[in-house]
């Protein structure tokens, strides 16, 4: 199916504007930042549990 260059340009423009509006309304970086904070907290907790388990073992 062949489309004119103008039609392809307009479709690309509409898609770009829609994606811009989506990012303006729902910023995915806020979710990424909160996920990273939660992962870091989980890692700290895991290290504390592991250190405590190592201290309890008698060799």
Buried (B, 14 or more C-beta within 10 A) or exposed (E): EEEEEEEEEEEEEEEEEEEEEEEEEEEEEEEEEEEEEEEEEEEEEEEEEEEEEEEEEEE
